[in-house]
Amino acid sequence: MTKAILVAQFLRARARWRLDSAGASARHVARSVVSLLDAAGYADGLPDDDPRITALDAAGCFTAGAFDPGPEGRDIVRNWQLADEASAGPEELLAQLARAASHDGPAAHLASLAGSAAQAITVPRQAGPADEPVRR
C-alpha cells in the first residue's frame, strides 16, 4: 500500500469522526467533512515521491502500516475548514501537515520524549552492600 493511500485513509477516517462528533454547527461540520474527503481524494492520487509525502515520511509519520501526522498535524486535521468560509484546498492541507510534521511529527515527538525522559529520570547512585567496607 502506498504512503499516499495511508494519508487518504487517515483523512477519510477523520471525516467520519467529524461527521459523528458534536460541537460545531452543521454547516461547519459539512464543510469540514467535504474538505477532508476532497483532500483524501487528492492525496489518493499522489505519488510517494511527492515532496509533501516525502516530508511526512522523513518526519516518521508512517509506522506499522498507518499514517500519524503527530500532535500538531492531528490538530490541523481536527479543525480543518470549520470556519464560516472555506479558506484553503487539499494542497494546502497536505502542505500544512508536512510543515507541522517537520517540527512536531511522531519522530520529533518521540525524540523529545526520549530527551525529557533521560533528563527527568535520574536516580542518584546509592551505596549498596558491595560498596560497604568489610569489617573483620
C-alpha positions as CSV (number, residue, x, y, z in Angstrom):
1,M,0.0,0.0,0.0
2,T,1.4,3.4,-0.9
3,K,2.0,6.2,1.6
4,A,-0.4,8.4,-0.2
5,I,-3.2,5.9,0.3
6,L,-2.4,5.8,4.0
7,V,-2.8,9.6,4.2
8,A,-6.1,9.3,2.3
9,Q,-7.3,6.6,4.7
10,F,-6.4,8.7,7.7
11,L,-8.3,11.8,6.2
12,R,-11.4,9.7,5.4
13,A,-11.4,8.3,9.0
14,R,-11.1,11.8,10.4
15,A,-14.0,12.9,8.1
16,R,-16.2,10.1,9.5
17,W,-15.2,11.1,13.0
18,R,-16.0,14.8,12.3
19,L,-19.4,13.7,11.0
20,D,-20.2,11.8,14.2
21,S,-18.8,14.4,16.6
22,A,-20.9,17.0,18.4
23,G,-20.0,20.6,18.9
24,A,-19.6,22.6,15.7
25,S,-22.6,23.8,13.7
26,A,-24.0,21.5,11.0
27,R,-22.8,23.9,8.2
28,H,-19.2,23.9,9.6
29,V,-19.2,20.2,10.0
30,A,-20.4,19.7,6.5
31,R,-17.7,22.0,5.1
32,S,-15.0,20.2,7.2
33,V,-16.2,16.7,6.1
34,V,-16.4,17.6,2.4
35,S,-13.0,19.3,2.6
36,L,-11.4,16.3,4.3
37,L,-12.9,13.9,1.8
38,D,-11.7,16.2,-1.0
39,A,-8.2,16.1,0.5
40,A,-8.4,12.3,0.8
41,G,-9.3,12.0,-2.9
42,Y,-6.4,14.4,-3.8
43,A,-3.9,12.5,-1.6
44,D,-5.0,9.2,-3.0
45,G,-3.7,10.2,-6.5
46,L,-0.3,11.5,-5.3
47,P,2.9,9.5,-6.0
48,D,5.0,8.5,-3.0
49,D,7.8,10.8,-4.3
50,D,5.6,13.9,-3.9
51,P,7.5,16.4,-1.7
52,R,4.8,16.5,0.9
53,I,4.6,12.8,1.2
54,T,8.4,12.5,1.4
55,A,8.4,15.2,4.1
56,L,5.8,13.3,6.1
57,D,7.8,10.1,5.6
58,A,11.0,11.8,6.8
59,A,9.2,13.1,9.9
60,G,8.3,9.5,10.8
61,C,4.6,9.8,10.1
62,F,4.3,6.3,8.5
63,T,4.7,3.4,11.0
64,A,3.2,0.0,11.2
65,G,1.2,0.4,8.0
66,A,-0.6,3.5,9.2
67,F,-0.3,7.3,9.0
68,D,0.0,9.5,12.0
69,P,0.8,13.2,11.4
70,G,1.8,13.9,15.0
71,P,0.1,16.1,17.6
72,E,0.1,19.3,15.7
73,G,-1.0,17.6,12.5
74,R,-3.9,15.9,14.2
75,D,-5.0,19.4,15.4
76,I,-4.8,20.8,11.9
77,V,-7.0,18.0,10.6
78,R,-9.4,18.2,13.5
79,N,-10.0,21.9,12.9
80,W,-9.8,21.8,9.1
81,Q,-12.3,24.1,7.4
82,L,-14.5,24.6,10.5
83,A,-14.8,28.4,9.8
84,D,-17.6,30.3,8.1
85,E,-16.0,30.1,4.7
86,A,-13.6,27.7,3.1
87,S,-10.1,29.1,3.2
88,A,-7.8,26.5,1.5
89,G,-7.8,23.4,-0.7
90,P,-6.4,20.0,-0.3
91,E,-2.9,21.0,-1.4
92,E,-2.7,23.5,1.5
93,L,-3.8,20.8,4.0
94,L,-1.1,18.5,2.9
95,A,1.4,21.3,2.9
96,Q,0.4,22.3,6.5
97,L,0.7,18.7,7.6
98,A,4.2,18.4,6.1
99,R,5.3,21.7,7.8
100,A,3.9,20.6,11.1
101,A,5.4,17.1,10.9
102,S,8.8,18.5,10.2
103,H,9.0,20.0,13.6
104,D,6.3,18.2,15.6
105,G,5.8,14.9,13.8
106,P,5.9,11.5,15.6
107,A,9.7,11.2,15.2
108,A,10.3,14.7,16.7
109,H,7.7,14.0,19.4
110,L,9.3,10.7,20.3
111,A,12.8,12.2,20.3
112,S,11.5,15.0,22.7
113,L,10.0,12.4,25.0
114,A,13.2,10.4,25.0
115,G,15.2,13.6,25.7
116,S,13.0,14.7,28.5
117,A,12.8,11.2,30.0
118,A,16.6,11.0,30.1
119,Q,16.7,14.2,32.0
120,A,13.7,13.6,34.2
121,I,14.7,10.1,35.3
122,T,17.9,10.5,37.2
123,V,18.5,8.3,40.1
124,P,21.5,9.1,42.3
125,R,23.7,6.2,42.9
126,Q,23.3,4.8,46.4
127,A,25.8,2.7,48.2
128,G,24.9,-1.0,48.1
129,P,26.2,-4.0,50.1
130,A,29.2,-4.4,47.7
131,D,30.3,-0.8,48.4
132,E,30.5,-1.1,52.1
133,P,33.9,-1.9,53.7
134,V,34.2,-5.3,55.1
135,R,34.9,-5.3,58.9
136,R,36.8,-8.1,60.5
